[in-house]
Amino acid sequence: MSGLGNVVRAELFKVVRKRRTYVLAGLWWILLPALVLFVGRLIHVNLGGSFVDETGGIRLVVQEIASPYGIARLTLIGPAYASPTFYVIVVALLAALLVGEERGHAMWKTVLVAQPRRWAVMAGKVCVAMLALGGLMLGAGAAGALFGALGTTFLPTDWSGDWAGLAWLYAMQWAFCLAAVLFAFLMVFLFKNVALGVVTVFFLPALLEGLYTLYRATVGFEPVNRLNVLFQGLRLQQRLEAIPQYFFTSNLYAPARSPVGDVVRAVNTGGGEIPQDALGQLLGAGITLPHAAAVMAGYAVVFGALLFWRFSRQDVE
């Protein structure tokens, strides 16, 4: 274990001294919560006290968005809806730093001389990537709460909210990202070009999922006629709804996207449940967290086995 500890210390020394780490932290810790607080202020100034606020709905919206709990929650949710998501951007940049730069600077031989046990080298790098991602996520949540606390001085907001539940979602999203880290490490290691490996991390899962969806939507159907057109339509709908249940991207962001349904229900005066369609899945419906955890554990095992097997057997340059 001393070998693993030495690798972790060396890689942490590298990560904390890279400029990209602080750029990512600035975007996540400062820009995002500041923008959310600004939007909350605009909503309060422009709509608060107007005819649309007769039932107090605007105050509820501001509380859901710009309170300490609201901003901390949005720093978890927001990065999961970018394209590519901010989570995968962070993971890809960490993989490029911890794996890609070793090849780019011809350092693998030096690293393996200092620590010949390859499992310890790769395990240490994975641990450092998870620690760096965890630190960024923890800082984002704390920064969101601090910006929200600042907002309580000029907005009708307070500290109410399910903080324990939010902390659990942060922890789950961090754990789910292990599969993404292993996948990114595998792609960057396999491709000798770091830029190509990063682009693959960004777009390969979505591309494969899109191709599989197209395949499932077009193969295995009987010729359409007046008698079976309704049946074929229902069959197609069932297939398309079932496909994302095991997709990498659908399950990876399940913890971060799950609170969106709660926000929608809170600000929806009509109430009601979120539909189980594509929009419902985008809003956090259709995939339960236990199901997503099982799926992501399976992906992590597969990617981890491929990564460590390939790294242990391939000659490095």
C-alpha positions in Angstrom: 0.0 0.0 0.0 3.0 2.3 0.4 3.5 2.2 -3.3 -0.1 3.3 -3.9 0.3 6.1 -1.3 3.4 7.4 -3.0 1.6 7.5 -6.4 -1.4 9.3 -4.8 0.9 11.9 -3.2 2.9 12.5 -6.4 -0.2 12.8 -8.6 -1.9 15.1 -6.1 1.2 17.3 -6.2 0.7 17.5 -10.0 -3.0 18.2 -10.0 -3.0 21.0 -7.4 -0.3 22.9 -9.4 -2.1 22.8 -12.8 -3.9 25.9 -14.0 -6.8 23.9 -15.4 -7.7 22.8 -11.9 -8.3 26.4 -10.9 -10.1 27.4 -14.1 -12.5 24.5 -13.5 -12.9 25.6 -9.9 -13.6 29.2 -10.9 -16.3 28.2 -13.4 -18.0 25.9 -10.9 -17.5 27.7 -7.7 -17.9 31.4 -8.7 -19.4 31.8 -12.2 -22.3 29.4 -11.9 -23.6 30.4 -8.4 -23.1 34.1 -9.2 -25.2 33.7 -12.4 -27.9 31.8 -10.5 -28.0 34.6 -7.8 -28.2 37.2 -10.6 -31.1 35.4 -12.2 -32.9 35.1 -8.9 -32.4 38.9 -8.3 -33.8 39.7 -11.7 -36.9 37.5 -11.1 -37.5 39.2 -7.7 -37.1 42.7 -9.0 -39.1 42.3 -12.3 -41.9 40.0 -11.2 -42.1 40.3 -7.4 -45.2 42.3 -6.3 -46.7 42.3 -9.8 -50.0 40.7 -10.8 -48.3 37.4 -11.5 -47.2 37.3 -7.8 -50.7 37.6 -6.3 -50.5 34.0 -4.9 -46.8 34.3 -3.8 -45.6 32.1 -6.6 -42.6 34.4 -7.4 -41.3 34.2 -3.9 -41.5 30.4 -4.0 -39.6 30.5 -7.3 -36.9 32.7 -5.9 -36.6 30.5 -2.8 -36.2 27.4 -5.0 -33.6 29.0 -7.2 -31.6 31.6 -5.2 -31.7 30.4 -1.6 -28.6 28.8 -0.1 -30.2 25.4 -0.6 -31.4 26.3 -4.0 -28.1 27.5 -5.4 -26.2 24.5 -3.8 -28.7 22.2 -5.5 -28.3 24.0 -8.8 -24.5 23.6 -8.7 -25.2 19.9 -8.7 -28.0 20.0 -11.3 -26.6 22.6 -13.7 -23.4 20.7 -14.8 -25.5 17.7 -15.7 -27.4 19.5 -18.4 -24.6 21.1 -20.4 -23.5 19.5 -23.7 -21.1 17.9 -23.1 -21.8 17.9 -19.4 -19.4 19.8 -17.1 -18.9 16.5 -15.2 -17.5 14.8 -18.2 -15.4 17.8 -19.1 -13.8 17.7 -15.7 -13.2 14.0 -16.0 -11.8 14.2 -19.5 -9.4 17.0 -18.5 -8.2 15.0 -15.4 -7.7 12.0 -17.7 -5.7 14.1 -20.1 -3.6 15.4 -17.2 -3.0 12.1 -15.3 -2.7 9.7 -18.3 -2.3 11.6 -21.5 0.5 13.9 -20.4 2.6 10.9 -19.3 2.7 9.7 -22.9 3.0 13.3 -24.3 6.0 14.0 -22.2 7.5 10.4 -22.6 7.2 9.9 -18.8 5.7 6.4 -18.6 9.1 4.7 -18.4 10.2 7.1 -15.6 7.0 6.6 -13.7 7.2 2.8 -13.9 10.8 2.8 -12.8 9.9 4.8 -9.7 6.9 2.4 -9.1 7.2 -0.9 -11.0 3.8 -2.2 -9.9 1.5 -1.1 -12.6 -1.7 -1.7 -10.7 -0.5 0.7 -8.0 0.3 3.4 -10.6 -3.1 3.2 -12.3 -5.0 2.8 -9.1 -3.3 5.8 -7.6 -4.1 7.9 -10.7 -7.8 6.9 -10.5 -7.8 7.7 -6.7 -6.4 11.2 -7.4 -8.9 11.8 -10.2 -11.8 10.9 -7.8 -10.3 13.0 -5.0 -9.9 16.0 -7.4 -13.5 15.6 -8.7 -14.8 15.2 -5.1 -12.9 18.4 -4.0 -14.4 20.3 -6.9 -17.9 19.1 -6.2 -17.6 19.8 -2.4 -16.3 23.3 -3.2 -19.2 23.9 -5.6 -21.8 22.9 -3.0 -20.1 25.1 -0.4 -19.8 28.0 -2.8 -23.5 27.7 -3.7 -24.5 27.9 -0.1 -22.2 30.9 0.5 -23.6 32.8 -2.5 -27.1 31.9 -1.3 -26.3 33.2 2.1 -25.2 36.5 0.5 -28.6 36.5 -1.3 -30.6 36.3 1.9 -29.5 39.9 2.6 -31.5 41.3 -0.4 -33.8 38.5 -1.4 -36.8 36.9 0.4 -34.9 33.6 0.9 -33.8 31.5 3.9 -31.8 28.3 4.7 -34.6 25.8 4.6 -34.2 22.7 2.5 -33.3 19.0 2.7 -29.6 19.4 3.2 -29.0 15.8 4.2 -30.7 14.6 1.1 -28.8 17.0 -1.0 -25.5 15.9 0.5 -26.5 12.3 -0.3 -27.1 13.2 -3.9 -23.7 14.9 -4.1 -22.1 11.7 -2.7 -24.0 9.5 -5.1 -23.1 11.6 -8.2 -19.5 11.6 -7.2 -19.6 7.8 -6.8 -21.4 7.4 -10.2 -18.5 9.4 -11.8 -16.1 6.6 -11.1 -17.4 4.8 -14.2 -16.8 8.0 -16.2 -13.3 8.3 -14.8 -12.4 4.7 -15.7 -13.9 5.2 -19.2 -12.0 8.4 -19.7 -8.7 6.8 -18.6 -9.3 3.9 -20.9 -10.0 6.1 -23.9 -7.1 8.4 -23.3 -4.7 5.5 -22.7 -5.8 3.6 -25.9 -5.5 6.7 -28.2 -2.0 8.0 -28.5 -3.4 11.4 -29.4 -4.7 13.1 -26.2 -7.1 15.4 -28.1 -8.6 12.4 -29.9 -9.0 10.6 -26.6 -10.8 13.6 -25.0 -13.1 14.0 -28.0 -13.9 10.3 -27.8 -14.8 10.7 -24.1 -17.1 13.6 -25.0 -19.0 12.0 -27.9 -18.6 8.3 -28.1 -21.2 7.3 -25.5 -23.9 9.5 -27.1 -23.0 8.4 -30.6 -23.3 4.7 -29.7 -26.5 5.3 -27.8 -28.0 7.2 -30.8 -27.0 4.4 -33.2 -28.5 1.7 -31.0 -31.7 3.7 -30.6 -31.9 4.0 -34.4 -31.3 0.3 -34.7 -33.9 -0.7 -32.2 -36.4 1.7 -33.7 -36.1 0.3 -37.2 -35.3 -3.4 -36.9 -37.7 -6.1 -36.1 -41.0 -4.6 -37.2 -43.5 -6.1 -39.5 -44.7 -4.2 -42.6 -47.2 -1.6 -41.6 -50.8 -1.9 -42.8 -54.2 -0.5 -41.7 -54.7 -3.4 -39.2 -51.4 -3.3 -37.3 -50.3 0.4 -37.6 -51.6 1.2 -34.1 -50.0 -1.9 -32.6 -46.7 -1.1 -34.3 -46.8 2.5 -33.0 -47.4 1.3 -29.4 -44.6 -1.3 -29.8 -42.2 1.4 -31.1 -43.1 3.7 -28.1 -42.5 0.9 -25.6 -39.1 0.2 -27.2 -38.0 3.8 -27.2 -39.0 4.2 -23.5 -37.2 1.1 -22.4 -33.9 1.8 -24.3 -32.5 4.6 -22.0 -32.9 2.4 -18.9 -29.4 1.0 -19.4 -27.7 3.8 -21.3 -24.5 5.1 -19.8 -25.4 8.8 -20.0 -29.0 8.3 -18.8 -27.8 6.6 -15.6 -24.6 8.5 -15.0 -26.4 11.8 -14.2 -29.4 10.3 -12.4 -28.5 11.8 -9.0 -27.8 15.2 -10.3 -31.0 15.3 -12.5 -33.3 13.7 -9.9 -34.0 17.0 -8.0 -35.3 18.7 -11.1 -38.6 16.9 -10.7 -38.9 18.2 -7.2 -38.3 21.8 -8.4 -40.8 21.5 -11.2 -43.5 20.1 -8.8 -42.7 22.8 -6.2 -43.2 25.7 -8.7 -46.1 24.1 -10.6 -49.3 25.3 -9.0 -51.3 22.7 -10.9 -49.4 19.8 -9.3 -49.3 16.5 -11.0 -46.7 13.9 -11.8 -43.9 14.2 -14.3 -44.7 12.1 -17.5 -42.6 9.0 -18.1 -41.5 10.1 -21.6 -38.4 11.6 -23.0 -39.2 15.0 -21.3 -39.9 13.1 -18.1 -36.5 11.4 -18.2 -34.8 14.7 -18.9 -36.5 16.0 -15.7 -35.4 13.1 -13.6 -38.2 10.7 -14.0 -38.2 7.1 -15.3 -34.9 5.9 -13.8 -34.7 5.2 -10.1 -31.4 5.8 -8.2 -31.0 2.1 -7.1 -31.4 1.0 -10.7 -28.9 3.7 -11.9 -26.5 2.6 -9.1 -26.6 -1.0 -10.3 -26.1 0.0 -13.9 -23.2 2.3 -13.2 -21.5 -0.3 -11.0 -21.7 -2.7 -14.0 -20.1 -0.1 -16.3 -17.4 0.6 -13.7 -16.5 -3.1 -13.4 -16.3 -3.4 -17.2 -14.3 -0.2 -17.8 -12.0 -0.9 -14.8 -11.3 -4.4 -15.9 -10.4 -3.3 -19.4 -8.3 -0.4 -18.2 -6.2 -2.4 -15.7 -5.8 -5.4 -18.1 -4.7 -3.2 -21.0 -2.4 -1.1 -18.8 -0.8 -4.2 -17.3 -0.1 -5.9 -20.7 0.7 -3.1 -23.1 4.2 -1.7 -23.5 4.2 2.0 -22.7 6.3 4.6 -24.4 
